[in-house]
Amino acid sequence: FINQKNTRFCANLAQMYNELLWHPAALVKSQRVLSEDVAPRYDTRIPLCDLIDVRDLVKLATTYPALLLKMVGKLVALPHDKRLVSKWMSPIKHFEVRGSSVCYPLGFWNPDMDSRLVANATEVAVEPAILPLRDVASLEHDFLGAVYRAAKGDPLPFESEFLEVLVKFKWRTYVRRVFMRDFLLYALMTVAYAAHSMWFITYSALPQGSAERSMGIALYVLVLSLHLYFVRHEVKQAAAEIGPTPYAALATHLRDPWNLQDLFRLTLVSAAMVYYFVLLVNSADGHVDPDGLRFVSMMSAVAIPTFALGFLFYLQAMKGYGALVRMVFKIIESTKAFLAVLVILIFGYSASFNLMTLTDYSSVIVDDASWNTYAQALLSSTLLVMGVDVPIDAITETHYAAISVSLLVSFMLLMAVILLNLLIAIMSDKHDEVKKQEKSSANYNRAGIVVEYEKLMSAEERKKPEYSPTYLQVLRPEKVVDDIIDSAAEIRVLGQLLHDKTDDLKEELREKMDTQAKEIQEKLETQANELKEENNALRAEIKEENVELRKLL
């Protein structure tokens, strides 16, 4: 089905896989109905992790990557048999993960085997779980690599707890040790190369056999050895790429910006090291070719910043730095259009400033070194945008000073007020976007490093069972405790809301009672006045009748 790209069958296959990865009690009604028509009957007594073949999912990544990512987003570590753990007294912040060869290793989480236990410690409430996918950590199938390639730079799928557990296991078992070794060697290489580049100017001018020259050559040998180590690392990484042709594999390798940066740095450093060697051989008498020395120093000056940039690759795998490194690249990516507009405007205004300052000046002789050529005008305009103090006398003293000053004011208004504030807004927007994806960015960056280093493993290392366990067992804090804590917090919130609502109702009731009392008082006064008027009218009638009776008598 997958090879023939049959969408309908693959969709049904995905639905079946999703159902098989979950216990029937966890299925919603629509899934249960669909399973009766599509999914095969299966025995729920079989361990869930034995039902799925990870090779199908890896193959799905090349044909329908979006479908694989959707399926992975639904995967979670399922609760497992509590007999796998007895008393556990080691605190767990998030979760612990270990590999096992069987699905139900009773007593697997043995606290006596944990070296972090503290004597007489309090027992911690934990629950075992398992990733419901057999051979998910297998180096042969490379499930994590398939998901990483299917993501195509999007870190959101790595928000999944399933992938977080898988990445953490692979990072801790093998990759972290090798990665930290390379990080320390890279730091040593950076410091040694920078020190040698500066020291070479001094020790190369000394005669053959001097102690300082011998120490400088020893430093050169150290730098060369470290450089060859990283060249070998890059060659092995490129050779491990898979493609229909060697050219396609190389293109895939260089599509990664980190690999492209490594290639540029290694090429530059290789050329510099060869040039250093030629200069050393030709300076045995203490005389160094000055032009060659300038040229090799220039190459080293360009190479050293690339070493600093390479540190970002190592920092992205460390806690707290993954989102920061991704933020840097996201901001660079989002400001491409902005920088294009900025460069166009700088080039245009620089030509105007240079043209205005090429004429005679109206009053005094002005030193126009900052504007007398187009290259100088371009540099001065760029420095003005960055806030550097640049002399502008050459602009203000032209024959048409009003025009040149107007150009300068419009340039600064457009650059400093409008475009730079727009840049701040773009950077703030990207910062908020990456901040929301901080966890997934950290997992994605670390997954990329894991995938890269697993390609460099030797055949002997790939055969070790501890690196490719059949199942991944998870131990995490018991969710009941979290539920109790959440419930208590919710009760406090509801209590506060009830208290506030009661106060509002009291106030509202008091206002209504006051209003009704006023209305009743007004009605009573009105009725009393009416009764008084009626009573006065009756009295007047009675008086009139008495007067008439007296007249009759």
C-alpha positions as CSV (number, residue, x, y, z in Angstrom):
1,F,0.0,0.0,0.0
2,I,2.7,2.4,0.9
3,N,4.9,1.7,-2.1
4,Q,2.0,2.1,-4.4
5,K,1.0,5.4,-2.7
6,N,-2.6,4.2,-2.2
7,T,-4.0,7.1,-0.1
8,R,-7.2,5.3,1.0
9,F,-5.4,2.1,2.2
10,C,-2.7,4.1,3.9
11,A,-5.3,6.2,5.7
12,N,-7.0,3.0,6.9
13,L,-3.6,1.6,7.9
14,A,-2.9,4.7,9.9
15,Q,-6.3,4.4,11.6
16,M,-5.6,0.8,12.5
17,Y,-2.2,1.6,13.9
18,N,-3.6,4.4,16.0
19,E,-6.2,2.1,17.5
20,L,-3.8,-0.7,18.1
21,L,-1.5,1.6,20.0
22,W,-4.3,2.4,22.4
23,H,-6.2,0.2,24.7
24,P,-9.9,-0.2,23.6
25,A,-11.0,1.7,26.7
26,A,-9.2,4.8,25.4
27,L,-11.0,4.8,22.0
28,V,-13.7,7.3,21.4
29,K,-17.0,6.2,19.9
30,S,-16.2,7.1,16.3
31,Q,-13.0,5.1,16.5
32,R,-14.8,2.1,17.9
33,V,-17.3,2.2,15.0
34,L,-14.5,2.6,12.4
35,S,-12.6,-0.3,13.9
36,E,-15.5,-2.7,13.4
37,D,-15.4,-2.0,9.7
38,V,-11.7,-1.5,9.0
39,A,-9.4,-2.7,11.9
40,P,-8.9,-6.4,12.3
41,R,-9.9,-8.2,15.5
42,Y,-7.0,-8.5,17.9
43,D,-6.4,-10.2,21.2
44,T,-6.0,-7.5,23.9
45,R,-4.1,-10.0,26.1
46,I,-1.1,-9.6,23.7
47,P,1.2,-6.8,24.8
48,L,0.4,-3.6,23.0
49,C,4.1,-3.1,22.1
50,D,4.2,-6.3,20.1
51,L,1.4,-5.4,17.7
52,I,3.2,-2.8,15.5
53,D,6.1,-3.2,13.2
54,V,8.2,-0.1,13.3
55,R,9.6,-0.7,9.8
56,D,6.1,0.2,8.3
57,L,6.2,3.6,10.1
58,V,9.8,4.2,8.8
59,K,8.7,3.4,5.3
60,L,5.7,5.7,5.8
61,A,8.0,8.6,6.5
62,T,9.3,8.7,3.0
63,T,5.9,8.5,1.3
64,Y,3.5,10.3,3.6
65,P,5.6,12.2,6.2
66,A,2.7,14.4,7.3
67,L,0.7,11.2,8.1
68,L,3.6,9.8,10.2
69,L,3.9,13.0,12.2
70,K,0.2,13.0,12.9
71,M,0.4,9.5,14.2
72,V,3.4,10.2,16.3
73,G,1.7,13.2,17.8
74,K,-1.0,10.8,19.2
75,L,1.5,8.4,20.8
76,V,2.1,8.4,24.5
77,A,3.8,6.3,27.1
78,L,1.0,3.9,28.2
79,P,0.6,2.8,31.9
80,H,2.3,-0.5,32.5
81,D,2.2,-3.3,35.1
82,K,2.9,-2.0,38.6
83,R,4.8,-5.1,39.4
84,L,7.7,-3.7,37.4
85,V,8.6,-1.4,40.4
86,S,8.6,-2.0,44.1
87,K,9.5,0.8,46.6
88,W,11.1,3.7,44.9
89,M,12.8,6.4,46.9
90,S,14.7,8.4,44.3
91,P,13.1,11.7,43.3
92,I,12.0,11.9,39.7
93,K,11.5,15.4,38.2
94,H,9.8,14.4,34.9
95,F,10.5,10.8,34.0
96,E,13.2,8.1,33.8
97,V,13.7,5.8,30.8
98,R,15.6,2.6,30.4
99,G,15.8,-0.1,27.7
100,S,14.7,-3.7,28.2
101,S,14.7,-6.9,26.2
102,V,11.2,-8.1,27.3
103,C,7.9,-6.3,27.5
104,Y,7.1,-7.4,31.1
105,P,10.4,-7.4,33.1
106,L,9.0,-7.9,36.6
107,G,11.0,-6.0,39.2
108,F,12.8,-4.0,36.4
109,W,12.8,-0.8,38.4
110,N,14.8,-2.1,41.3
111,P,15.7,0.7,43.7
112,D,18.7,-1.2,45.0
113,M,20.3,-0.7,41.6
114,D,20.0,3.1,41.7
115,S,23.2,4.7,42.8
116,R,21.4,8.0,43.6
117,L,19.4,6.6,46.5
118,V,19.8,8.3,49.9
119,A,19.7,6.3,53.0
120,N,16.4,6.4,54.9
121,A,14.8,8.4,52.1
122,T,11.1,8.8,51.9
123,E,9.3,6.6,49.4
124,V,8.2,8.3,46.2
125,A,4.9,7.5,44.5
126,V,5.7,6.5,40.9
127,E,4.1,4.5,38.1
128,P,5.7,2.5,35.3
129,A,4.9,3.0,31.7
130,I,6.1,1.8,28.3
131,L,6.4,3.2,24.8
132,P,3.9,1.1,22.8
133,L,6.2,0.4,19.9
134,R,8.6,-2.5,19.6
135,D,12.2,-1.7,18.4
136,V,11.5,2.0,18.5
137,A,15.0,2.7,19.6
138,S,16.6,0.3,17.1
139,L,19.6,1.6,15.3
140,E,18.8,-0.6,12.3
141,H,15.4,0.9,11.7
142,D,16.3,4.5,12.7
143,F,12.7,5.5,13.6
144,L,13.9,8.8,15.2
145,G,15.8,9.7,12.1
146,A,12.7,9.0,10.0
147,V,10.6,11.3,12.1
148,Y,13.3,14.0,12.2
149,R,13.6,14.1,8.4
150,A,9.8,14.0,8.0
151,A,9.6,17.1,10.3
152,K,11.6,19.2,7.8
153,G,12.7,21.8,10.3
154,D,9.3,22.0,12.1
155,P,9.9,21.4,15.9
156,L,6.2,21.1,16.8
157,P,6.0,17.3,16.4
158,F,8.7,17.0,19.0
159,E,6.3,18.4,21.6
160,S,5.2,14.8,21.9
161,E,6.0,13.0,25.1
162,F,6.7,9.9,23.1
163,L,9.5,11.5,21.1
164,E,10.8,13.3,24.2
165,V,11.3,9.9,25.9
166,L,12.9,8.4,22.8
167,V,15.3,11.4,22.4
168,K,16.2,11.3,26.1
169,F,17.1,7.6,26.0
170,K,19.3,7.9,23.0
171,W,21.0,11.0,24.3
172,R,21.9,9.5,27.7
173,T,22.9,6.0,26.5
174,Y,25.5,6.9,23.9
175,V,25.4,10.3,22.3
176,R,26.0,12.5,25.3
177,R,29.3,11.0,26.1
178,V,30.7,11.3,22.5
179,F,29.1,14.7,22.0
180,M,30.7,16.2,25.2
181,R,34.1,14.8,24.1
182,D,33.8,16.5,20.7
183,F,32.7,19.7,22.4
184,L,35.8,19.8,24.6
185,L,38.0,19.0,21.6
186,Y,36.3,21.7,19.6
187,A,36.9,24.2,22.4
188,L,40.5,23.2,22.6
189,M,40.9,23.4,18.9
190,T,39.4,27.0,18.8
191,V,41.7,28.3,21.6
192,A,44.8,26.5,20.2
193,Y,44.1,27.8,16.6
194,A,43.6,31.4,17.7
195,A,46.7,31.3,20.0
196,H,48.9,29.7,17.2
197,S,47.7,32.3,14.6
198,M,48.8,35.1,16.8
199,W,52.0,33.4,18.1
200,F,53.1,32.4,14.6
201,I,54.0,36.0,13.7
202,T,56.6,35.9,16.5
203,Y,58.0,32.4,16.6
204,S,58.3,32.0,12.8
205,A,60.9,34.8,12.7
206,L,63.1,33.0,15.2
207,P,66.0,30.8,13.9
208,Q,65.7,27.1,13.7
209,G,66.4,25.3,17.0
210,S,65.3,28.1,19.3
211,A,63.1,26.9,22.2
212,E,60.2,29.3,21.4
213,R,60.1,28.1,17.8
214,S,60.1,24.5,18.9
215,M,57.2,25.2,21.2
216,G,55.3,27.0,18.4
217,I,55.8,24.0,16.1
218,A,54.5,21.7,18.8
219,L,51.4,23.9,19.1
220,Y,51.1,23.7,15.3
221,V,51.2,19.9,15.4
222,L,48.5,19.9,18.1
223,V,46.2,22.2,16.0
224,L,46.8,20.1,12.9
225,S,45.9,16.8,14.8
226,L,42.7,18.3,16.1
227,H,41.9,19.7,12.7
228,L,42.4,16.3,11.0
229,Y,40.1,14.7,13.7
230,F,37.2,17.1,12.7
231,V,37.9,16.6,9.0
232,R,37.6,12.9,9.5
233,H,34.4,13.5,11.5
234,E,32.9,15.5,8.6
235,V,34.0,13.0,5.9
236,K,32.4,10.1,7.9
237,Q,29.2,12.1,8.3
238,A,29.0,12.9,4.6
239,A,29.7,9.3,3.7
240,A,26.9,8.1,5.9
241,E,24.3,10.1,4.0
242,I,22.0,7.9,1.9
243,G,20.9,9.0,-1.6
244,P,20.3,7.6,-5.1
245,T,23.6,9.0,-6.3
246,P,26.7,10.2,-4.5
247,Y,26.0,13.7,-5.7
248,A,22.4,13.6,-4.3
249,A,23.8,12.3,-0.9
250,L,26.3,15.2,-0.8
251,A,23.6,17.7,-1.7
252,T,21.5,16.3,1.1
253,H,24.4,16.7,3.5
254,L,25.2,20.3,2.5
255,R,21.5,21.2,2.8
256,D,22.0,21.4,6.5
257,P,23.4,24.9,7.3
258,W,25.6,23.4,10.1
259,N,27.3,21.1,7.6
260,L,27.7,23.9,5.1
261,Q,29.4,26.1,7.8
262,D,31.6,23.2,8.8
263,L,32.7,22.7,5.2
264,F,33.6,26.4,4.8
265,R,35.5,26.4,8.1
266,L,37.4,23.2,7.5
267,T,38.4,24.3,3.9
268,L,39.6,27.6,5.1
269,V,41.6,26.1,8.1
270,S,43.1,23.4,5.8
271,A,44.4,26.1,3.4
272,A,45.7,28.1,6.3
273,M,47.5,25.1,7.9
274,V,49.1,24.2,4.6
275,Y,50.3,27.8,4.2
276,Y,51.6,27.9,7.7
277,F,53.6,24.7,6.9
278,V,55.1,26.3,3.8
279,L,56.1,29.4,5.7
280,L,57.7,27.3,8.4
281,V,59.8,25.3,5.9
282,N,60.9,28.5,4.1
283,S,61.7,30.4,7.3
284,A,64.4,28.1,8.8
285,D,66.8,31.0,8.8
286,G,64.4,33.3,10.6
287,H,63.3,35.2,7.5
288,V,59.5,35.1,6.8
289,D,57.9,36.2,3.6
290,P,55.9,39.3,4.7
291,D,53.3,39.0,1.9
292,G,52.7,35.3,2.8
293,L,52.5,36.2,6.5
294,R,49.8,38.8,5.8
295,F,47.8,36.5,3.6
296,V,47.8,33.6,6.1
297,S,47.0,35.9,8.9
298,M,44.0,37.2,6.9
299,M,42.8,33.6,6.3
300,S,43.0,32.9,10.1
301,A,41.3,36.2,10.9
302,V,38.3,35.0,8.7
303,A,38.4,31.5,10.1
304,I,38.3,32.4,13.8
305,P,34.8,33.9,13.7
306,T,33.5,30.7,12.1
307,F,34.9,28.7,15.1
308,A,32.8,31.0,17.3
309,L,29.7,30.4,15.1
310,G,30.3,26.6,15.4
311,F,29.9,26.8,19.1
312,L,26.2,27.4,18.5
313,F,25.9,23.9,17.2
314,Y,27.1,22.4,20.5
315,L,25.1,24.9,22.6
316,Q,21.8,23.9,21.0
317,A,22.0,20.5,22.7
318,M,22.5,21.9,26.2
319,K,19.7,22.7,28.5
320,G,18.5,26.3,28.2
321,Y,20.3,27.0,24.9
322,G,18.3,25.1,22.4
323,A,15.5,27.7,22.1
324,L,18.0,30.5,22.2
325,V,20.0,29.2,19.2
326,R,16.8,28.5,17.3
327,M,15.6,32.0,18.0
328,V,18.8,33.5,16.5
329,F,18.3,31.5,13.2
330,K,14.5,32.3,13.2
331,I,15.3,36.0,13.5
332,I,17.9,35.9,10.7
333,E,15.4,34.0,8.5
334,S,12.5,36.4,9.2
335,T,14.6,39.5,8.4
336,K,15.7,38.5,4.9
337,A,13.2,40.8,3.2
338,F,13.9,43.6,5.7
339,L,17.6,43.4,5.1
340,A,17.1,43.4,1.4
341,V,15.1,46.7,1.7
342,L,17.8,48.1,4.0
343,V,20.7,47.3,1.7
344,I,18.8,48.8,-1.3
345,L,18.2,52.1,0.5
346,I,21.7,52.3,1.8
347,F,23.2,51.8,-1.7
348,G,20.9,54.4,-3.1
349,Y,21.5,57.1,-0.5
350,S,25.2,56.4,-0.5
351,A,25.3,57.3,-4.2
352,S,23.4,60.5,-3.5
353,F,25.8,61.5,-0.7
354,N,28.8,60.8,-2.8
355,L,27.5,62.7,-5.8
356,M,26.6,65.8,-3.6
357,T,30.1,65.9,-2.0
358,L,32.0,65.6,-5.3
359,T,31.3,69.3,-6.1
360,D,33.1,72.4,-4.6
361,Y,32.2,73.6,-1.2
362,S,30.5,76.9,-0.5
363,S,32.6,78.3,2.3
364,V,35.5,76.4,3.9
365,I,37.7,73.6,2.8
366,V,36.2,70.4,4.2
367,D,38.0,67.1,4.8
368,D,35.6,64.9,2.9
369,A,37.5,61.6,3.3
370,S,34.4,59.9,4.6
371,W,32.3,60.7,1.5
372,N,34.7,61.4,-1.4
373,T,34.4,57.9,-2.9
374,Y,31.4,55.7,-3.3
375,A,33.0,53.0,-1.2
376,Q,33.6,55.5,1.6
377,A,30.1,56.9,1.3
378,L,28.7,53.4,1.5
379,L,30.7,52.7,4.7
380,S,29.8,56.0,6.3
381,S,26.1,55.5,5.5
382,T,26.2,52.0,7.1
383,L,27.9,53.4,10.2
384,L,25.3,56.1,10.5
385,V,22.6,53.5,10.6
386,M,24.4,51.7,13.3
387,G,24.7,54.9,15.4
388,V,28.5,55.4,14.9
389,D,29.6,59.1,14.9
390,V,30.6,60.0,11.3
391,P,31.6,63.5,10.2
392,I,29.0,65.1,8.0
393,D,30.7,68.5,7.3
394,A,31.1,67.4,3.7
395,I,27.3,67.1,3.4
396,T,26.4,70.3,5.2
397,E,28.9,72.5,3.3
398,T,27.9,71.7,-0.2
399,H,26.6,74.4,-2.6
400,Y,23.2,72.9,-2.3
401,A,23.3,72.4,1.4
402,A,19.5,72.4,1.8
403,I,19.1,69.5,-0.6
404,S,22.0,67.5,0.8
405,V,20.9,68.1,4.4
406,S,17.3,67.1,3.4
407,L,18.6,63.9,2.0
408,L,20.5,63.2,5.1
409,V,17.5,63.9,7.4
410,S,15.2,61.8,5.3
411,F,17.8,59.0,5.3
412,M,18.1,59.0,9.1
413,L,14.3,59.3,9.6
414,L,13.7,56.4,7.3
415,M,16.4,54.2,8.8
416,A,16.5,55.1,12.5
417,V,12.9,55.7,13.1
418,I,10.9,53.6,10.7
419,L,13.0,50.6,9.6
420,L,14.8,50.0,12.9
421,N,11.5,50.0,14.8
422,L,10.1,47.6,12.3
423,L,13.1,45.4,12.9
424,I,12.5,45.4,16.6
425,A,8.8,44.5,16.0
426,I,9.8,41.5,13.8
427,M,12.4,40.3,16.3
428,S,9.8,40.6,19.1
429,D,7.3,38.6,17.1
430,K,9.8,35.8,16.4
431,H,10.9,35.8,20.1
432,D,7.3,35.1,21.2
433,E,6.8,32.4,18.5
434,V,10.0,30.5,19.5
435,K,9.3,31.0,23.3
436,K,6.0,29.1,22.8
437,Q,7.9,26.3,21.2
438,E,10.8,26.2,23.7
439,K,10.3,22.6,24.8
440,S,9.8,21.3,21.2
441,S,12.7,23.3,19.9
442,A,15.0,21.8,22.6
443,N,13.9,18.3,21.7
444,Y,14.2,18.9,18.0
445,N,17.7,20.3,18.2
446,R,18.8,17.4,20.4
447,A,17.2,14.9,18.1
448,G,19.1,16.3,15.2
449,I,22.4,15.8,17.1
450,V,21.4,12.3,18.1
451,V,20.6,11.4,14.5
452,E,23.9,12.8,13.3
453,Y,26.0,11.0,15.9
454,E,24.3,7.7,15.4
455,K,25.4,7.8,11.7
456,L,29.0,7.9,13.0
457,M,28.8,4.8,15.2
458,S,31.1,2.0,14.3
459,A,29.8,-1.5,13.4
460,E,30.8,-2.8,16.8
461,E,29.0,-0.1,18.6
462,R,25.8,-0.6,16.6
463,K,25.7,-4.3,17.6
464,K,25.7,-3.5,21.3
465,P,22.2,-4.5,22.7
466,E,22.1,-1.6,25.2
467,Y,22.0,0.9,22.3
468,S,19.1,-0.9,20.5
469,P,16.8,-2.3,23.2
470,T,13.6,-4.0,22.2
471,Y,11.4,-1.9,24.5
472,L,11.7,1.4,26.3
473,Q,10.4,1.3,29.9
474,V,9.4,4.6,31.5
475,L,9.1,5.5,35.2
476,R,7.3,8.8,36.1
477,P,5.7,10.4,39.2
478,E,2.3,8.9,39.9
479,K,-0.4,11.0,38.2
480,V,-2.8,10.7,41.2
481,V,-0.5,12.9,43.2
482,D,-0.6,15.5,40.5
483,D,-4.4,15.2,40.2
484,I,-4.8,15.7,44.0
485,I,-2.6,18.8,43.8
486,D,-4.5,20.1,40.8
487,S,-7.8,19.4,42.5
488,A,-6.7,21.2,45.7
489,A,-5.6,24.2,43.6
490,E,-8.9,24.1,41.7
491,I,-10.9,24.0,45.0
492,R,-9.0,27.0,46.2
493,V,-9.7,28.9,43.0
494,L,-13.4,27.9,43.1
495,G,-13.7,28.9,46.7
496,Q,-12.2,32.3,45.9
497,L,-14.6,32.7,42.9
498,L,-17.5,31.7,45.1
499,H,-16.5,34.2,47.8
500,D,-16.2,36.9,45.2
501,K,-19.5,36.0,43.6
502,T,-21.2,36.0,47.0
503,D,-19.9,39.5,47.7
504,D,-21.2,40.6,44.3
505,L,-24.6,39.1,44.9
506,K,-24.8,40.8,48.3
507,E,-23.9,44.1,46.8
508,E,-26.4,43.6,44.0
509,L,-29.1,42.6,46.5
510,R,-28.5,45.6,48.7
511,E,-28.8,47.9,45.8
512,K,-32.1,46.3,44.7
513,M,-33.5,46.5,48.2
514,D,-32.5,50.1,48.5
515,T,-34.2,50.8,45.1
516,Q,-37.3,48.9,46.1
517,A,-37.5,50.7,49.4
518,K,-37.3,54.1,47.7
519,E,-40.0,53.0,45.3
520,I,-42.3,51.8,48.1
521,Q,-41.7,55.0,50.1
522,E,-42.6,57.1,47.0
523,K,-45.8,55.1,46.5
524,L,-46.8,55.4,50.2
525,E,-46.2,59.2,50.1
526,T,-48.2,59.4,46.9
527,Q,-51.1,57.4,48.3
528,A,-51.0,59.5,51.6
529,N,-51.2,62.7,49.6
530,E,-54.1,61.3,47.6
531,L,-56.0,60.3,50.8
532,K,-55.4,63.8,52.2
533,E,-56.8,65.4,49.2
534,E,-59.8,63.1,49.2
535,N,-60.3,63.8,52.9
536,N,-60.1,67.5,52.4
537,A,-62.6,67.2,49.6
538,L,-65.1,65.3,51.7
539,R,-64.7,67.8,54.5
540,A,-65.5,70.6,52.1
541,E,-68.6,68.8,50.9
542,I,-69.8,68.1,54.4
543,K,-69.4,71.8,55.3
544,E,-71.4,72.8,52.2
545,E,-74.2,70.3,53.2
546,N,-74.3,71.6,56.8
547,V,-74.6,75.2,55.5
548,E,-77.5,74.2,53.3
549,L,-79.2,72.3,56.1
550,R,-79.0,75.3,58.4
551,K,-80.5,77.5,55.7
552,L,-83.4,75.1,55.4
553,L,-84.0,75.1,59.1
